[in-house]
């Protein structure tokens, strides 16, 4: 690998590239961490991607990692790589406020969630916590606690949500890796809006603790600058943790193996609307069609076909509002008084659901999952847009009335695959005339995590993604 200039260009290196530099002695974890912290100091006031930065702890970890590399004894697969953690995920020593003024920061924070624990064990340098809307409740990242998070491609636009701080950080070079959560698209929406790779693995592939109050639609997954980085990070995150009784048994797989095997011979169902999305932005539709044509030139067999499902928006939002109502019922009146008005509105909608309503939603979800599993017997992958629209205006919490369409109507391609629990990845596939990223979503069969990574890597290799202007030093 050719020498790169130090130190600021280290911020634009992928995790895979950083590890190669550490191995060759061309750069150290301390140099990389110093560069990233300097860029955070410069850009975070504009982006509001981090709600907590712990430079002293990060530098101490980077020095220890540098010493290990100098001794030829790295501690794990991510030793010395700067990583951030979404502020829904418990991290020992730091408050996890979940974007909410209802959470008291002055309490014992002595537990790592499984994802945090695995990253720490792998030697990652933890930088801090990234912003989220209150309890991850929406596809924009704003909250009364942390304000508005912005998109590094255009500061007037949202980075999406709920992993908006995570996506903005990775896009701007504020650490090459970050952990997000995805309950209705919350990894893929912001990754699509910010021009990153975002993976929602099969449900249970990445253990969680505590389990989400929003139930089994909630996944954890990597945000990264490249597909190879996402595979590397999944290797770490997918390690077992007994605290999550819903997690999958470890498969012992190295997700980097076979990553460059291409898509020749794969059967891909190209579904530009999933049969029901009526308002796909024309530039998004055109870019995704071009991306699918690229996959065809690489040898994939493309068939334009819909999976035959009805729009499950009301199933997803009904179950989501039920989770919001559950959290809301555990808050005191004083806490409720300082909550995000959007979260309050979701909880009130959830309170209207009867036990029979919930049972019917779950039965309809089961029928949807069965239909998609049967469809996947005929195809290896489904290709769709990631989000129906480019990133829209960044707005404050409570900017408009909350209902299912306002919450998720503009992202009709994400939530079906939370309900079905299938793996889905977004990879950048172009820019609008206004210079905003567009994402291609590739959905695999249940447990087909390696397949979606492989297909995304094939596309990425043929169509490298640009970096946002804000990230240039």
N, C-alpha and C positions, 0 to 999 in steps of 0.2 A: 504494500500500500504506500502511496506517495505521502511525503511529509506535508502536514497542513500547518498553517500559521497559528501561533499561540498568542494569547489564550482564547480570544473571543470566538474564533471559529469552532472551538470545541463545543460551543452551545448548539451548533448546527450539525453535529455528528450524531449519528444514531447510536443506540446502545451497543449494537454489534461492532460498529466502527470504533467506539471508545474502548471496548475490550481488546480489540486488535492493537490499538495504540498502547494500551497498558502492557500488553504482552510483549510488544516490540521495544518498549522503553521510550517511545516517541512522546508520550504524555503520561501524566500520572492522575490518579483520582483526585488528588488535592488540586492540581491545576484545573481539571474539569469542573470541580465543585466551585472553586473560586470564580471561574468564568461564568457559570450559571448563576451564582449568587449576585454577581455584578450586574448581569442582565436582568435578574428579578428586581434588583434595586432600581434599575433604570426604567423598566417597562411596567412593573406591577401597578404603580400609581395610575397608569392609563388604563390597564386591562382589568384590574381588580380580580385577578385569577387566584391569588392566594389570600386566605383569611388568616393564616399563621405561617411565619417563616422563622425557623430556628437555626440561624447561621452558625452559632457556636457549636451546637450538637452536630450539625452537618459537617463542619470543618474537622471536628474531632474524629468523626467516623471516616472522613476522607483521609486524614493523616494515618489512621490505623490501617486503612485499606492500602495506602501507598506503601507502607512498611511491608505488608504481606506480599504485594507484588514484587517489591525489591528482593524479597527473600524467595521468590518463585513459588509462593504458597498461597494463592488466592483462596478465600474462604468458601466461595460458591459461585454460581453461574452468573450473578450480577454484581460481583465484588467491585465496588467503587463507582457504580453507575448511579447518577443522581435521579431520584424518584420522588414523586409527590403522591399524596393520599387524599382522596375525596373526603370531605368532612362529614360523611355519614359513617365512616369506617373507623372503629376504635383503634387508637394508637397510644401505646403506653407513654406516659409522660406529657402528653398534650391533650388539651380539652377537645372533645368531639361534640360540637355544639349543634350539628345537623342544620345549620343555617337558621337557627331559631333563638329568639330572645327568651323562649320558655325554658331553655336548658341553662342551668347554673354552672358556670365554668369552675367555680370554687368547690370542687369535690375531688375525691381520689380518682385519678385516671391511671390505673395500674394494670390494664388489660390490653393486649394486642388482639385484634380480630385475626382470623386465620390468614387473610391476605397480607396483613401487616407483618405477622410473625414469619411467614415464609419469605417475604422480601428481606426482612432483617437477617434471617438465617442465611440467605443467599449473599449477604454482604452489601446489599444496596445501601446507598447513602440517602437517608430520608431527609428531605428538604423542609417539608411542612405540609399544611393542609390546604386543599383547594376548595373554592366556594361552591355552594349548592343552594338552590331554593329550599325553603323550610321543609324539612323531612323529605327532600327530593320530590316535591309534590307536583312539579310541572316541567314542561319542555323549554322553559326559559330559565336563566339563572339571575334571579333578583330576589331580594328578601329584605324585610325591615332590619335584620341584623347586619348584613354585609353590603346592602345596596345593590347596584347594577354591575354585573360583569359584562365585558365587552369583547367583541370579536377582533382578533389581530389583523384580519384582512380589511376591516372597515370599522373604526371605533364607534360609529353610529349604529352598528348592527349587533344583534344578540349572538353569542356563541352557541345558542341552544341550551338545552338542559336535559336532565338535571345535572349532568356531569360537565357543566359549562366551564367552570374554573379549570378542571382537568384538561379539557380540550383546548382551551385558550392557552394554557401553560405549555402544552406539548407543541402546539402550532408555532408559538413564539420562541421556542427554544429555551424555555424555562425548565429544563430537564427533559430528557428524551422519552421518559416513561411515566405513566401515571395510572392509578387504579380508579376505575369508574364503576358505577352501578347502573343497571338497566332494568326498569320495571315496565316500561312501555315504549322504549326506544332511547333511554337516557344515556347509553354509551354511543349509539349509532347516530342519533340526531346531532349532537354537538360535534362528533367526529366528522360527519358529513358537512356541517356548516363551517368547520374550521380547516378542512382539507387534511385531516389525519386518517390513520387507520384505526378503526375501533371494532373490537370483537365482542359479541355477546355469545359466550360458549353455550353448549348444551346445559340445560338446568342441572345443577348439582356438580358440574365439572369443577367449579371453583367453590370450595366450602365457604360458608358464611356463619358468623356468630357475632351478635345474636341474630336470629332469623328475622327477616323483614316483617313488619306488621302488615305489609301489603301482600304477603303470602308467596305462593310459588310462581308468580310472574316475575319475581325479582331475581336478577342474575348479577354476578360480578364479572368484570372482564377488563382486559388491557386497552389502554390508549397508547399509541406509539407513532413514531415517525415512519415506520416501515413495517411490512408484513413479517420480515424476518425477526424484527424486534418483538412483534406481537406473539410470534411462536415461541421465542425465547422466554418471554414473560409468562406465557401460559404454562410452560414447563415448570416454572416456579410456583405459580398460583394454584396449580392443579394438585399439589401434594396434599395428602389426606389430613384431616383434622377431625377428631372424634366428637367435637362439640356440635358438629352439624350432622344430625341424624338423617337428613335428606340428601346428603352428598353422595355422588357416585363412587364406587370402589375405584381406587387408583388403577389406571391401565398401564402404568410404567412406560408410557409412550414419550419419545422425544419428538416434539412437534416440528422440529427443524428437519428431521429425516424425511426425504421425499418432497420437500418444499418446492424444489425446482423441477419436479417431474412434469409440469405443464398440464394442459387441459385436453390434449389430443384424445379424441374418442369419447370424451365426457358428453352426456346428454343434458343440455341446459334448457329449461323452460323459461323463455323470455316473456315476462308478463308486465307490460308497461303500465297497467292500471290495476292489476290483481282482479280485474273484472268489475270494480266498483269505484275506483278513484276518479273523480270527475274534474278535478281542477289541478292537473299537473302543469306546472309552469312550462311553456314551450321550450325554453332553453335547457331546462332540466331534462325533458323528454328527449330532445335531440342529442344531448351529450350522452345520455345512457344508451340510446340506440347505437351511437357510434362506438361506445365501449363494448357493446355486445357484438358488434361487427368485428372488433379487434379479437375477441375470444373466438369467433368463427375462423378468422384467418390463422389463429393458432391451432386450429384443428378440432375445436369443439363442435358438436352437432347442436345447432340452435333450432328450437321450434317455438314459434309464437303461439303461446297457449296460456290460458288462465287456469288456476287450480280449482275453480268452480265453487269458491266460497262466497258467502255474503259478507258484507262489511260487519266485522265483529266489534265495532266501536262501542256499542252499548254494553257488550259483555265486559270489555276491558275497563271502561270507565266505571261501570257498576261495581266491579270487584275492587277497583282502586278507591272509589268513594267509600266503600265499606271499610277498607284499611284506614282511610283518613278518619272516619268516624270512630274507629277503635282507638286510635292515638288520641283523638280529641277528648274522648270520654275519660282518659286518664290524666287530663290536665286540670289544674285548679282553676277557679274563676279568674284569679289574678293572672295565671298563665294564658288563659284564653283571651284575656283583654289585650295582650301584647302580641298575639299571633298574627301571622300573615293573613290578610283578608281573603286571599285565594285559598289558603288551606282551610280557613273557617267555612268558606262556601262549599268546598269539596266535602267537608265533614257533615255539613247540613244536608247535602244531597244524599250522603250515605245513610243518614239517620232515617230517611224516608223508606229505606229498603226493609221489607219484611223477611222473616226466615224463609218463607216460600219463594220470594224473589231471589234470594241468594242461592237457594237450591236449584232453581231454574237456570240461573246464570251459570252455575257450575256444570249442570247437565248440558247446556248449550256449548260450553267450553269443551267438554268431553267429545261432543259430536264434531266440533271443529277440528280438534286434534286428531281424531280418527280419520276424518276426511283428508287432512294434509298428509298423514302417514301413508294412506293409501295412494295418494297422488305421487308421493316420493318413491313409490315402487317402480314408477315408470321414468323417473328422471333422477339424475345425480344432484342437480342444483336448480334453484330458481333464481333468475336475475330480475331485479326491479330497480327503480330509483331508490335511494336511501330515504330522502325526504321529497315531498312533492314540490317544494318551493325553495328558493335560496334563502339565506339568512335574512330575517326581517328586522325591523327597527328594535333597538334595545329599549325596553320600557320598564317603568317601576312596578313593584308589586301592587296588585289591585287595580290595574289600569283599565280593566273591562270586566263585565259580568262573566262569571265562571259557569260553563256548561260543557257537555261532552265535546261539541264541535269546537268551541273556543279552546278547549284543553288540548285536543289531539286531532282535530279534523284535518289539519294541514300536514300531518305525518301518517298517512293511511297505510304506509308500507312497513312500519316498524312494529306496531302493537300486535298484529296477528301472530307473530312468531315468539312473542312473550307468552301468549296464551298456549301455543303449541309446544313451547320450550325448545324449539329447534335452534341450532347454531346459526348465527348470521353475522356477516362482516360487512363493513363499509370501507371502500377504497376510493381515493380521489380519482375523478374521471374528467376533470376539466374545470373551466371557469366561465361564469356568465360574462356578458359584455361589460358589466359593472365590476368585474374582477372578483366575484364571489365564488367560493368552491362549490362543486357539484359532486355528489357521491353516487357510486354504483354499489348496490347491495347484492350480495350473493348469499343465498340461504341453502343450507344443507339438510340432509336427513338427520334425525336425532342421532347423536353420538358421532356425527360426521365432521367434527371440529377440524381434523387434519385436512379434510377435503376442501372446506371453505378457505382455509389458509393457503392451500396449494393453488386453488383457482385465483385467489386474490393476488398471490405472488406472480402468477403467470401474467395477469393483466398489468400489474405494477411494473414488471420487467420490460414490457412493451410500451408502457406509457408512464414514465416517471412523473411524479407530482412536483409542482413548483412550491416555493416557500413564500410566506407572506412578506410584503415589504417591511412591515414593522420589525421583523426579526433580524433585519440586516444591520450590523453594527457599523 
